[in-house]
């Protein structure tokens, strides 16, 4: 994301608005990288109610592709 000029400008704008520096993103990325699968699963269980999730399938299911897939 930081290699795209428009995205970088948006990040800089957000950082200035929130009185943060790029060090904030560096620390955030390090925290995310250090998470274990167990920690992510536990956070998911704490904050996401599977009964409230909606699963939607969209597309042209009648259409076939070459090769039969």
C-alpha positions as CSV (number, residue, x, y, z in Angstrom):
1,X,0.0,0.0,0.0
2,X,2.9,2.4,0.7
3,X,4.2,2.0,-2.9
4,X,1.1,3.7,-4.3
5,X,1.2,7.5,-4.3
6,X,-2.5,7.9,-3.8
7,X,-2.6,5.4,-1.0
8,X,0.5,7.0,0.6
9,X,-1.1,10.4,0.5
10,X,-4.2,9.0,2.1
11,X,-2.1,7.4,4.9
12,X,-0.2,10.7,5.5
13,X,-3.5,12.6,5.7
14,X,-4.9,10.1,8.2
15,X,-1.7,10.1,10.3
16,X,-1.7,13.9,10.4
17,X,-5.4,14.0,11.3
18,X,-4.9,11.5,14.1
19,X,-1.7,13.0,15.3
20,X,0.3,9.9,14.6
21,X,3.5,9.0,12.8
22,X,4.6,6.1,10.7
23,X,6.0,4.6,13.9
24,X,2.4,3.9,14.8
25,X,2.0,1.7,11.7
26,X,5.3,0.0,12.4
27,X,4.3,-0.9,15.9
28,X,0.9,-2.0,14.8
29,X,2.4,-4.3,12.1
30,X,4.8,-5.8,14.6
31,X,2.0,-6.5,17.1
32,X,-0.1,-8.1,14.4
33,X,2.9,-10.2,13.2
34,X,3.5,-11.5,16.7
35,X,0.0,-12.8,17.1
36,X,-0.4,-16.6,17.4
37,X,-3.2,-18.5,15.6
38,X,-4.6,-19.3,19.1
39,X,-4.8,-15.6,20.0
40,X,-6.5,-14.7,16.7
41,X,-9.0,-17.6,17.2
42,X,-9.7,-16.4,20.8
43,X,-10.3,-12.8,19.7
44,X,-12.6,-14.1,16.9
45,X,-14.6,-16.1,19.5
46,X,-14.9,-13.1,21.8
47,X,-15.9,-10.6,19.2
48,X,-17.7,-12.4,16.5
49,X,-21.1,-14.1,16.9
50,X,-21.4,-16.9,14.3
51,X,-25.2,-16.7,14.6
52,X,-25.1,-13.2,13.3
53,X,-22.9,-13.9,10.3
54,X,-24.4,-13.9,6.8
55,X,-23.0,-16.0,4.1
56,X,-23.9,-15.0,0.5
57,X,-23.1,-16.8,-2.7
58,X,-23.4,-14.8,-5.8
59,X,-22.7,-15.4,-9.4
60,X,-24.0,-17.1,-12.5
61,X,-24.1,-20.7,-11.3
62,X,-25.8,-22.0,-14.4
63,X,-22.8,-20.8,-16.6
64,X,-20.2,-23.4,-17.3
65,X,-16.5,-22.8,-18.1
66,X,-14.4,-24.5,-20.7
67,X,-13.3,-27.8,-19.3
68,X,-16.4,-28.4,-17.3
69,X,-15.3,-26.5,-14.1
